[in-house]
Amino acid sequence: MPVTAKLFLALMMAGLTVEIAQFFFYAYVASLNDDATVAAYSTWLAPFREFGLGLLLYGVVLALATIARALDFQFSRVRELIIAGR
């Protein structure tokens, strides 16, 4: 398995874990009554959400790179079969 495919799996799992965690943190913040505490949590929850989204998107980019690499190999192999006849 290519390294990009392994990294894709790891990044997608990490991104999903971060997104699930931030969902529960948002649910916890929604239950708070103190405005100062809500503001304090909200200052780091938005970047935390964006970090999770970044992990997911980077995983998608690595998946596309893996697909491109596999298609490149298949194209070169088919071309070799046509040209060399083997």
Secondary structure by P-SEA (a helix, b strand, c coil): ccaaaaaaaaaaaaaaaaaaaaaaaaaaaaacccaaaaaaaaaaaaaaaaaaaaaaaaaaaaaaaaaaaaaaaaaaaaaaaaaccc
